[in-house]
Amino acid sequence: MTFKDLGIAEPLLRAVEEEGYRIPTPIQQQAIPILLRGKDLLGVAQTGTGKTAAFGIPILHHLYKARNGQQGKRRLKALIVTPTRELAIQIGESFTAYGKFTGIRNTVIFGGVKQGRQTQALQRGVDVLVATPGRLLDLMNQGYISLHDIQYAVLDEADQMLDMGFIHDIKKIIAKLPPKRQSLFFSATMPKDIVELSRRILGDFERVTVKPEQATAEKVEQGVFFISKRNKPKLLAHLLKEKPSDSVLVFSRTKHGANKIVKKLAQANIQSAAIHGNKSQTARQKALSDFKDGRLKVLVATDIAARGIDVEELSLVINYDLPNVPETYVHRIGRTGRANASGIALSFCDIEERPYLRDIEKLIKQEVPRMPEHPFVEEGIEETETERRPQPPRNNDRSRNRNRNRNRSGNSNYKGGNTKNWNRSSRNNSRSRS
């Protein structure tokens, strides 16, 4: 199946072809026909599956068909609500790209900046609004936004909105929507609270599910290093120096941890920047822009801030901290290996994170390949899961001395299966650059 087979309007088809899209992703193949028929949709899918196009293209199709012959000031017809500023901007950019030949106008609003430019765009008239919950309610209360004419309403990344405490804001927004509309609801996970929220917005709906294991397919090579917490900065700096010209996204579990990683990398003469909720909007946008444009090679992010990161040809994701929610691992590694690209996802696992790793492997139904050989192995750290991989006893001083000498040597010729590809990939990249 191609996009042409989906029956979308010619200007949209021309735009997606210019973007390099030809074969729809699984969620696009399933969702677009449903939405073109006017049905409500519940989509269970994580970042990196192509869901922005899955809901954006049908909305633009309907708006384009309806605009033929219409005159007068534009009225707001489509609303997309999403949890973070970065993700809102990304969705807005996608709508601009897909709708470039349709004449449909969109704008993005979010907090953390002055509202002047946003309200001016609204007063000029827009067809599609992409918004974060807080700023949306604020401008509604000020009279700049009315939802009376909304025909298409999308809640994106609903589970993250609940995690960020937006549940009451979302309920207020839903209450202001007209009863006659097409509603779309997207979430990576479906806990009880999310199910209840979906019932508030959806009418007669169909469900599309892209399972997590589809997002962790063969295109993403995975590997885990067993390492002590104190040696994580050393291993991270070592790996980054192995591939200095590649764009690398490093995940931290906390805001404080992200700042600490940036500081440690600076001590190793590696430039990086952090994005998280405590950073100003200006700082976040500059870091993200520099990363997308290739001026910054290493970006350190928390999970929520990373929801808006969409970088082409991102070759490497590093989980500096393993997430304590297994679905989050799927979101993270989905940042590389997007669409038809390949990528590598490496994780650091200290002794306290072993339960997180087991939960991740249970979710994705596969074992993440072990990479025990690295320059910073400590006694008892490299692989303690002896029930799966028994190790011969070290019963003499000579064995321990050999191990210490190996660890001091800084040898980068790891023996793990994935790291062979890692080293080969480094060599291939060097050739291509020369």
N, C-alpha and C positions, 0 to 999 in steps of 0.2 A: 504493500500500500504506500502511495505517495500523498503529499499534501493536495495534489491535483485531484486525487480520487475522493477527497473529503467533501468536495463541492463548495469550497469557500469562494467568496467574491474575488474577481480577477485582480483588483488592486492589492488585496491581501496576499494573494498567491504570488504576485510579483515581488512584494516586499519580503516575504519569507524566503523566496529564492535568492534575493539579494543578500539576505543574512546567511545564506549557505545551508538552509534547511531544505531537505528533500524527502527524507523518510521520517514520518512522525515517530516519536517515542511511544512506548506502550500506553502511558497515561493519555497522551494526545490522541492516539488511535481510538481509545475507548471513550474519552470524555467529549471530544469535539462533536461527534455525531449526536450524542445525547443533548448537548447544549444547543446545537443547531435546531433540534426539534422543540426547544423551548422548555425542556424539563429541568427541574431542580436537580442539583448534584451534590452528593457527599463524596469527597475525594480523600482517601487515606493514602498519603504520599509524602515523602520527605524531600528536602531540598536536593536539587540536582537531577530530578526526574523529568524536567521540562513542563512543570505544571503551570508556570506563568503563561506560556503560549497556549496551554490546554484550555485555560479560561479566557485569556486575552483575545485570541483569534475569534472565537464565536461571538463575544461581546461586540467587537469591532465590526464583525460581519453584520450583525443585527442592526447596529447603529448606522452603518453605511447604507443598508437597504432602506432604512426608515427615513434617512435624511433627504432622499431624492425629492426635489420639489419643495422642501420645507423652507420657509422664510422666517425672518425675525431673529430676535436674540436667542442665543443658545441657552437651553435649560439643562441643568445637571441630570443626566440620565443613568449614569453608571457610577457606582461607589465601590472601591476596593479598600478594605480596612486591614492593616497589617501591623505587627508589633513594633518594628524598629525603623528608625530614620533611614538607615542604609538600605533595608529591604524595600521601603517605600520608593526611594530614589531609583533603585534597580528596576522595580516594576514599571515606574513611570518611563524609564528609558526604553523598556521593552515595548510598551504601548506606542511610544513615539516611532520606534523602528517598524513595528508591524503595521501601523496606521499611516505611514508617511505618504501614501498615495490616495488616502480616503478623504482628506480634509477634516477629519475628526480631531478635536483638540482635547488635550489632557493637561492636568497640572498636579503637582504633588505638594502636600502640606504636612508639616511635622513641627514638633516643639524644639526648644533649644536655640531658636533664632528669632529675630524680629519678624513680626507678621506682615509688615508692609507690602513686600513683593508678593506674598501669597494672596493677600486680600485684593491686590490690584489685578492679579490674574483671574481671580474669581469674578470680579466685577466686570471684566471684559467678556466673560462667558466661556464656559468649558462644557464639554460633553462627558468627560470621564474625570473623576477625582480619586486620587490615591492618597490615603491619609493614615496617620497614626491616631489612636483613639483620643488621647488627651487634647491635641490641637484641634481635632475635628469637633469635639464637644464645645471647646472654647469658642470657636468661630461660629458654631451654631447658636450658642447663647448670645453672641454679639450681633446676630442677625445677618451675617455674611453668607451663611449656607442654609439652604432649605432642602430637605429630602423628599418633598411632596411629589416630585416628578421622577423619582428613582424607579427605573424599570429593571435594573440589574444590580444585585448586591452580592459582594464577595467578602467572606471572612477568610483570610489567609493566615496560616501558621497559628491556628486557634489554640493549640496546646501551649505554645510559647506566650500567647497573650494572657492565658490563665496563670502561667508561672510568673509573669511579670506583674500580676495584680490588677489586670484590666477587666476583670469579670464584670464589675458593676458598670464601668463605662460602656462595655459592649452591650449589656442589657438595656442601657439608656438609649443607645444608638438604634438597636433593633426596634425599640418601642416607637421610634419616630419614623420608621420606614412604612411606606404605603403597603396595604395588605396584598395588592395585586402587583406582583413582581416576580422575576426569576431570581432564585437565590442559589448561591454556590458556597460551599463550606469545605475548607481544606484543613486537615490536621495530620501530623505524622503519627500520632498515637490517639487512641480512643478510650481514655479512662472514663469513669462514670460521669464526672463533671462535664466532659466534652460531649458525651452522648446527650446529656440533658440540654446543653447549650444548642446543639444541632437541631433539636426538636423545636426550639424557639424560633429558628429562622427558616427551616425547610418546610415545604409543603409536600406535594407528591413528588418524591425524589427517587433517583436511581443512585446506586453506589458503585464507585470505581476504587479498586485497591491495588496499589503497587507495593508488593511485599518488600520488606527490608533486604532480603537476600538477593533480590533483583538489582538493588543498588550497590551491592558489594560483589559484583560479578567478577569474572576473570580479568577484566580490564584494569582493575585496581590490585596491584601486588601489595600484599600485607605482610607485616613482620613485627615481632615484638622483641625488645631488648629487656632482659631482666637486669636490673641495676639498682643500686642503693639511691635513696633520695638525694644524698649529698653529692653524688657523682653525676647526676642528671645534667647540670650545666656544662660539665666537661665533655660529656658525650654529645650533647647538642652542638657545642662549638666545633667539635671534631667532625661531625657529619656535615655541618654547613660549610666547613672549609673544603670538604671533599667535592662539593658541587657549588662553587661560589657564584656561578652565573645563572643559576636557576631560581625561579620564584618559589619561595617556601612559606607555607602557612603553618604556624606553630600554635597549638591550642593549650591554653591554661584554664584550670578549673575556676580560678578566682581572679578578681581585678588586681589584688595585691600581688598575686603570683605572676601575672602578666608584666607588671612593672618591674618585678624582681628579675624576670628573665631578660628583659631589655637591658637592665643594668649589668647583668652578668655577661651578656654578649658584648656590650661596649667594652668591658674589661678585656675581652678576647679580641678586640679590634674588629668586631662585626657590627655593622650598622643595622639597626632594626627599629621598629616603632610598635607601640601597643595601641589597640582600640578596645575600649570597654565603656560601660555606662558612666564612669566618673570623668571621662575625657570630654572636653568641650566639643560641640558640634564642628567647629572650625578645625580642631586638631584631628578629629576622627575623619573628616572628609579629606583633609590634606594627606593623611597617612594612607587612606584607601585609594585616593587618586594616584599618589606616587607609586603605590604597589601595582595598581592596574596598568599604569603606563611604563612600568619596568624601572623607574628611578629608584625604587626601594625593593630590595630582593627578599627581605625577611619581614613578615608581619606577624605579630603575636596578638592573639585575639581570645576573648572569652566566647562561649557558645552563643549567647544572645547577640552580641555585637557582630558575630560572624555571619548571621543570617542574611545579611545584605551583600556578602562578598561573592562576586561571580567573575572569576578571572579565567580568560581563555588560556589553555596550555599550562595550567598550574601543574607542575610535575611532581610536587612532593607535599604531603601533609604529615606533620609530626605531632603526635599526641604526647606532649611533654607530661601531662597528667592524664591518666585514664579517666574517662567520665564514670560517675557512679550510676548513671542511667544508661543502660545498654543501647537504647535507640539513638542516643546522642552520638555514639560511636559511628553509627551508620550515617548520620547527618554529616559528621566531620569528614569521613573518608570520601563521602560523595562530592566533596569539593574538588577532588581530583578524579580523573576518569569520567568526566561528565560527557554526556552524549556519546560520541564515537571515539573519544580520546582515551588514552591509557594514562596510568599514573601509579605512584607509589605512596603507600601510607604506612608510616613506621610509628610504633608506640613504645614508650618507656613504661616499665612496670616495676614498682618497688614492692617490698614485701606486704605492705598494707593494701596494695591495689590488686592482689591476686584474686580476691572474690569478685572484683569488678570484671576482670578478664574472663573468669568462668561464666559470668552472666552474659557477657558479650558473645562468647563462643556458643552458648546455648541459644541465643537469639538468632545468630547468623548461620547456625547449624554447620559450623566448620571450625577447625582448630586454626588459630592464627599462627603461622609458621614462626618457630623459635629462632632467635639469633643470639646464641649464648656467647659467641666469641667476639669480644670487643676490648679496647685497650684499658677499660676501667672496671673490669671484673674484680669483685672482692670475694674472699672466701665465704662460701655459703650463699652467695647472691645469684650466681649465674643460672641455676636451675634447681629449685628445691622441690619441684613436683616429681619426686623420684618414683612415684607409683606409675608414672607414664614413661619416664625415661631414666631407668636406673643408672647410677654412676658408679664406677669402680671405687672402692675405698682408697683414701689417701692415707696410707699408714706409715709413711716415712718422711723424713725431713727433706730428702732429695726431691720428692714429688712436689712438696710445698714450695721449695726454692725455685723449681722450674716454673711453677704457676706465677710466683711473684715476678720473676724475670720477664715472663711473657707479658704480664700486665704493664710493666714499666716500659716495654719496648715501643708502645704506641703503634703496633702493627694494625694496619687497616685492611688486611686481606682476610676478611671474615669468612667463615666457613658455612654460614647459613645459605639455604637455597636462594632466598630472595636477594641476599646481599651480593651474590654473584651477578645477578641482573643489575643490582645497584651499581657495582663497579663497572660492568660493561656499559651501562647507560652513561656513566660519567665519561668513559672513553669516547663513546659515540658522540656525545655532546661536544667534547673537545674538538673532535675532527670536524663536525659541522660548523663550529665557530671559526675554525681556521680555514 
